[in-house]
Amino acid sequence: NLDDGKEQSTYITKITNMIQQQERRLIVNINDLRKSKPSRAISLSKNAAKEIISFQRALKELVEQLDSEFGRDREFFIGFEGSFGSKHVTPRSLSARNH
């Protein structure tokens, strides 16, 4: 949940655009998350599945508040961009030992 200062207006704008374009995925910059909620960024790297589910629930709730018709009966997704440090992988660097 990015609800601090500048990030709030940035992500509200992104979500509004997402709704207008009938999209269901919000891309969150992990660097923004580190600035506004450092503990959530750490938790994301340690327990990604739980954090992603939490983000997606929060996104759905916000979409439903902004546009109840669009938010109804739809699933919404979160993607991440930015610097992942040692957790960064690419399709080329992915191998069986990363699973």
C-alpha positions in Angstrom: 0.0 0.0 0.0 1.6 3.2 -1.2 -0.3 5.9 0.6 2.4 8.4 1.6 2.9 11.9 0.1 4.0 12.1 -3.5 3.6 8.3 -4.1 -0.1 8.6 -3.3 -0.9 10.9 -6.1 1.4 9.0 -8.5 -0.2 5.7 -7.8 -3.8 7.0 -7.7 -3.1 8.5 -11.2 -1.7 5.1 -12.4 -4.7 3.3 -11.0 -7.1 5.8 -12.6 -5.3 5.3 -15.9 -5.4 1.6 -15.5 -9.2 1.7 -15.0 -9.7 4.0 -18.0 -7.7 1.7 -20.2 -9.5 -1.4 -18.9 -6.3 -2.9 -17.7 -5.9 -5.1 -14.6 -2.2 -4.9 -13.8 -0.5 -2.1 -11.8 3.3 -1.8 -11.9 4.8 -0.7 -8.7 8.4 0.6 -8.5 10.1 -1.2 -5.7 12.3 1.9 -5.1 9.1 3.9 -4.3 8.1 1.1 -1.9 11.6 1.3 -0.2 11.2 5.0 0.3 7.6 5.0 1.6 7.4 1.6 3.4 10.8 0.1 4.0 9.5 -2.7 6.1 7.1 -3.8 3.4 9.9 -3.8 0.8 11.9 -6.1 3.1 8.9 -8.3 3.7 8.4 -8.5 -0.1 11.9 -9.9 -0.6 11.4 -12.4 2.2 7.8 -13.5 1.7 6.9 -12.4 -1.8 3.7 -14.6 -2.2 2.1 -13.2 1.0 3.0 -9.6 0.1 1.8 -9.8 -3.5 -1.6 -11.2 -2.3 -1.9 -8.4 0.2 -1.0 -5.8 -2.5 -3.5 -7.3 -5.0 -6.3 -7.2 -2.4 -5.5 -3.6 -1.6 -5.5 -2.8 -5.3 -8.9 -4.4 -5.8 -10.4 -2.5 -2.9 -9.1 0.8 -4.2 -10.3 0.0 -7.8 -13.7 -0.8 -6.3 -13.8 2.6 -4.5 -12.8 4.5 -7.6 -15.0 2.5 -10.1 -17.3 -0.1 -8.5 -18.6 -1.4 -11.8 -15.1 -2.0 -13.2 -13.8 -3.5 -9.9 -16.7 -5.9 -9.6 -16.0 -9.5 -10.6 -12.5 -8.8 -11.8 -9.1 -9.9 -10.4 -6.3 -7.3 -10.3 -2.6 -8.0 -10.4 0.6 -6.3 -9.2 3.9 -6.2 -11.0 7.2 -4.8 -9.8 9.9 -2.8 -11.5 13.1 -1.2 -10.2 16.2 -2.4 -8.5 16.0 -5.8 -7.0 19.6 -6.1 -6.0 20.7 -9.7 -5.5 17.2 -10.9 -6.1 17.2 -9.7 -9.7 16.8 -12.4 -12.4 16.3 -12.4 -16.1 15.1 -15.2 -18.4 18.7 -15.7 -19.5 20.0 -16.0 -15.9 17.2 -18.2 -14.7 18.1 -21.9 -14.2 16.8 -24.9 -12.3 18.8 -24.0 -9.2 16.7 -20.8 -8.8 13.5 -22.7 -8.2 
